[in-house]
Amino acid sequence: MTGDRGAPKLAHRRRPARVLLQALARLAFGLLAHVVVVGLENWPTTGPLIVVANHFHFGDPALMVSIAPVHMEFLAGSQLPGAPAIVRWIPALWGALRVRRGSVGSRVALRQAEAVLASNGVLGVFPEAGSWAQTLRRARPGTAFLAARTRARILPVGIDGMPEVLPSALRLRRATVTVRVGEPFGPLETAGTGRERREELDTIGHRIMEHIAALLPEQRRGLYSTDPAVREAAGWTEAFPWEDLDG
């Protein structure tokens, strides 16, 4: 654990902006979509807790903010190539913990995330680290690393229907977005070192994604589907498209 309290202090300074953004998110989804939340009673009211969800659309964090019964911090990339320019300012206004892959900035964000969890906070993470496909993909290593290092419980969430919201709105219709909240699991931990630990982290990442997959329709489970045809069709998502981006 780390003694860095930067993230909790940041949350206090950002509270007015976050209250406004949450109100705007709830208003927007109330107007544009019919949001159905299943299993909200599974959401713990206290941390430390890592909330993990699939990421099929740039608007997923706003949806999470609109339905979460508790205050949340978020890990986010320092660049958002899948989002329109008009919304790329929102993570900065919220005060998201910005990750710069392969740099000191990444370690800073992870230390801040640990500080959130050490303070019994709730951290939102999209383990796929991007919304370049509408089927489930493998987790990037950061979520498993945080889960093992902090031994926080993990809450899986499945989001279905977000990509239809804006196209439906243009046709003056409200799309249905279904959010399924699973049961918390963990804590998860590693016992090995070196290569063995990396393999254990990979296993944790797969376990996290399997919990999310159980909350999605079969055709959205991608690489975690029980249907070989669905897995084969999702094969192209194996490659991470933004490896060279600084964020």
C-alpha positions as CSV (number, residue, x, y, z in Angstrom):
1,M,0.0,0.0,0.0
2,T,1.0,3.6,-0.5
3,G,0.7,6.6,1.8
4,D,0.0,8.9,-1.2
5,R,-3.3,10.7,-0.4
6,G,-3.3,12.8,-3.6
7,A,-6.4,11.1,-5.1
8,P,-8.7,11.6,-2.0
9,K,-7.7,15.2,-1.7
10,L,-8.3,15.7,-5.4
11,A,-11.8,14.3,-5.0
12,H,-12.6,16.8,-2.3
13,R,-11.5,19.7,-4.5
14,R,-13.5,18.4,-7.4
15,R,-16.8,17.8,-5.6
16,P,-18.8,20.7,-7.0
17,A,-17.8,19.8,-10.6
18,R,-18.6,16.1,-9.9
19,V,-22.0,16.9,-8.5
20,L,-22.8,18.9,-11.6
21,L,-21.5,16.2,-14.0
22,Q,-23.5,13.6,-12.2
23,A,-26.6,15.6,-12.5
24,L,-26.0,16.3,-16.2
25,A,-25.3,12.5,-16.8
26,R,-28.6,11.6,-15.1
27,L,-30.5,14.2,-17.1
28,A,-28.9,13.1,-20.4
29,F,-29.6,9.4,-19.9
30,G,-33.1,10.2,-18.7
31,L,-33.8,12.0,-22.0
32,L,-31.9,9.8,-24.4
33,A,-32.3,6.3,-23.1
34,H,-34.3,3.9,-21.1
35,V,-31.8,2.7,-18.5
36,V,-32.6,-0.6,-16.8
37,V,-30.4,-1.5,-13.8
38,V,-30.5,-5.1,-12.5
39,G,-28.8,-6.1,-9.3
40,L,-28.1,-2.7,-7.9
41,E,-28.6,-4.2,-4.4
42,N,-25.3,-6.1,-5.0
43,W,-23.4,-2.8,-4.9
44,P,-21.6,-2.4,-1.6
45,T,-21.9,0.9,0.2
46,T,-18.4,0.9,1.5
47,G,-14.9,0.2,0.1
48,P,-12.3,-0.7,-0.7
49,L,-14.0,-1.7,-3.9
50,I,-12.9,-2.0,-7.5
51,V,-15.8,-1.7,-9.9
52,V,-15.0,-3.3,-13.3
53,A,-17.2,-3.1,-16.4
54,N,-17.0,-3.8,-20.1
55,H,-16.2,-0.9,-22.4
56,F,-18.1,-0.8,-25.7
57,H,-18.7,3.0,-25.9
58,F,-17.1,6.2,-25.0
59,G,-20.1,7.1,-22.9
60,D,-19.8,4.2,-20.5
61,P,-18.1,6.2,-17.7
62,A,-20.9,8.8,-17.8
63,L,-23.5,5.9,-17.5
64,M,-21.6,4.5,-14.5
65,V,-21.6,8.0,-12.8
66,S,-25.4,8.3,-13.4
67,I,-26.3,5.0,-11.8
68,A,-23.6,4.5,-9.1
69,P,-25.1,4.6,-5.5
70,V,-21.7,5.7,-4.1
71,H,-19.0,8.2,-5.0
72,M,-16.4,6.8,-7.5
73,E,-13.0,7.6,-8.7
74,F,-12.0,6.4,-12.2
75,L,-8.8,5.3,-13.9
76,A,-8.7,6.7,-17.5
77,G,-6.2,6.9,-20.3
78,S,-4.5,10.3,-20.8
79,Q,-5.7,10.1,-24.4
80,L,-9.2,9.1,-25.5
81,P,-9.0,8.1,-29.2
82,G,-12.4,6.5,-29.2
83,A,-14.3,9.6,-28.0
84,P,-15.4,12.7,-29.9
85,A,-13.4,15.8,-29.1
86,I,-16.4,17.5,-27.6
87,V,-16.4,15.1,-24.6
88,R,-12.7,14.6,-24.1
89,W,-12.5,17.4,-21.5
90,I,-14.9,15.5,-19.1
91,P,-12.3,13.2,-17.5
92,A,-10.1,16.2,-16.7
93,L,-13.1,18.1,-15.1
94,W,-14.0,15.0,-13.1
95,G,-10.4,14.6,-12.0
96,A,-10.0,11.1,-13.3
97,L,-6.7,9.4,-12.5
98,R,-4.9,9.6,-15.9
99,V,-2.8,6.7,-17.0
100,R,0.2,7.2,-19.4
101,R,1.2,3.7,-20.4
102,G,4.9,2.9,-20.0
103,S,5.8,6.1,-18.2
104,V,6.2,7.6,-14.8
105,G,2.7,9.0,-15.2
106,S,1.3,5.4,-15.2
107,R,3.0,4.7,-11.8
108,V,1.6,7.9,-10.4
109,A,-1.9,7.0,-11.4
110,L,-1.6,3.5,-9.9
111,R,-0.3,5.0,-6.7
112,Q,-3.2,7.3,-6.6
113,A,-5.6,4.4,-7.3
114,E,-4.0,2.5,-4.4
115,A,-4.5,5.6,-2.2
116,V,-8.2,5.6,-3.1
117,L,-8.6,2.0,-2.1
118,A,-6.5,2.4,1.1
119,S,-9.0,5.1,2.1
120,N,-11.8,2.6,1.7
121,G,-12.9,4.3,-1.6
122,V,-14.5,3.0,-4.7
123,L,-12.5,2.9,-8.0
124,G,-14.0,2.4,-11.4
125,V,-11.9,0.6,-14.0
126,F,-12.6,-0.5,-17.6
127,P,-10.1,-3.5,-17.8
128,E,-10.1,-3.5,-21.6
129,A,-8.7,0.0,-21.6
130,G,-10.6,1.2,-24.6
131,S,-13.9,1.0,-26.6
132,W,-12.7,-0.1,-30.0
133,A,-15.1,-3.1,-30.2
134,Q,-18.6,-4.1,-29.1
135,T,-17.6,-7.5,-27.8
136,L,-15.7,-8.4,-24.7
137,R,-11.9,-8.4,-25.0
138,R,-9.0,-9.5,-22.7
139,A,-8.1,-7.3,-19.8
140,R,-5.0,-5.1,-19.8
141,P,-2.7,-5.9,-16.9
142,G,-3.4,-2.9,-14.7
143,T,-6.6,-4.0,-13.2
144,A,-5.2,-7.4,-12.1
145,F,-2.2,-5.6,-10.6
146,L,-4.3,-3.3,-8.5
147,A,-6.6,-6.1,-7.4
148,A,-3.7,-8.3,-6.3
149,R,-1.7,-5.5,-4.7
150,T,-4.6,-3.9,-2.7
151,R,-6.7,-7.1,-2.1
152,A,-9.8,-5.0,-2.6
153,R,-13.1,-6.7,-3.4
154,I,-14.2,-6.5,-7.1
155,L,-17.7,-5.7,-8.3
156,P,-18.4,-6.8,-11.9
157,V,-20.8,-4.8,-14.1
158,G,-22.1,-5.6,-17.5
159,I,-23.3,-2.8,-19.8
160,D,-25.4,-3.6,-22.9
161,G,-27.0,-1.2,-25.4
162,M,-24.8,1.9,-25.2
163,P,-23.8,2.0,-28.8
164,E,-27.4,2.3,-29.8
165,V,-28.2,5.4,-27.7
166,L,-27.1,8.2,-30.1
167,P,-28.3,6.5,-33.4
168,S,-31.7,5.9,-31.7
169,A,-31.8,9.5,-30.5
170,L,-31.3,10.8,-34.0
171,R,-34.4,8.8,-35.0
172,L,-36.2,10.4,-32.0
173,R,-36.3,7.1,-30.2
174,R,-35.0,6.1,-26.8
175,A,-32.7,3.0,-26.8
176,T,-32.8,0.6,-23.9
177,V,-29.5,0.3,-22.0
178,T,-29.3,-2.6,-19.6
179,V,-26.8,-2.5,-16.7
180,R,-26.4,-5.7,-14.7
181,V,-24.5,-5.6,-11.4
182,G,-23.1,-8.9,-10.3
183,E,-22.0,-10.0,-6.9
184,P,-18.7,-8.8,-5.4
185,F,-15.9,-11.4,-5.4
186,G,-12.4,-11.5,-4.1
187,P,-10.0,-10.5,-2.7
188,L,-7.6,-11.9,-5.3
189,E,-3.9,-12.3,-4.7
190,T,-0.7,-13.6,-6.1
191,A,2.0,-15.8,-4.4
192,G,4.7,-16.1,-7.0
193,T,7.4,-13.8,-8.3
194,G,8.7,-12.9,-11.7
195,R,7.2,-14.9,-14.6
196,E,5.1,-16.9,-12.2
197,R,3.5,-13.8,-10.8
198,R,2.8,-12.5,-14.3
199,E,1.0,-15.7,-15.1
200,E,-1.0,-15.4,-11.9
201,L,-1.9,-11.8,-12.9
202,D,-3.0,-13.0,-16.3
203,T,-5.2,-15.6,-14.6
204,I,-6.7,-12.8,-12.4
205,G,-7.4,-10.7,-15.5
206,H,-9.2,-13.6,-17.1
207,R,-11.3,-14.3,-14.0
208,I,-12.3,-10.7,-13.9
209,M,-13.5,-10.7,-17.5
210,E,-15.3,-14.0,-17.0
211,H,-17.4,-12.4,-14.2
212,I,-18.2,-9.5,-16.6
213,A,-19.0,-11.9,-19.4
214,A,-21.6,-13.6,-17.2
215,L,-23.5,-10.3,-17.1
216,L,-23.7,-9.8,-20.9
217,P,-25.7,-11.5,-23.7
218,E,-23.9,-14.4,-25.3
219,Q,-23.3,-12.5,-28.5
220,R,-21.5,-9.7,-26.6
221,R,-19.1,-12.0,-24.7
222,G,-16.5,-12.0,-27.4
223,L,-13.4,-14.0,-26.4
224,Y,-15.2,-15.2,-23.3
225,S,-18.2,-16.6,-25.1
226,T,-19.1,-20.3,-24.9
227,D,-20.0,-20.2,-28.6
228,P,-17.0,-21.0,-30.8
229,A,-18.5,-18.8,-33.6
230,V,-18.7,-15.8,-31.3
231,R,-15.1,-16.3,-30.1
232,E,-13.8,-16.7,-33.7
233,A,-15.6,-13.5,-34.8
234,A,-14.0,-11.6,-31.9
235,G,-10.5,-12.8,-32.8
236,W,-9.5,-9.5,-34.4
237,T,-9.9,-7.7,-31.0
238,E,-6.9,-9.6,-29.6
239,A,-4.5,-6.9,-30.7
240,F,-4.6,-3.7,-28.7
241,P,-4.9,-0.9,-31.2
242,W,-3.5,2.0,-29.2
243,E,-0.3,0.4,-27.9
244,D,1.9,3.3,-29.1
245,L,-0.3,6.1,-27.7
246,D,1.1,7.9,-24.7
247,G,-2.1,7.4,-22.7
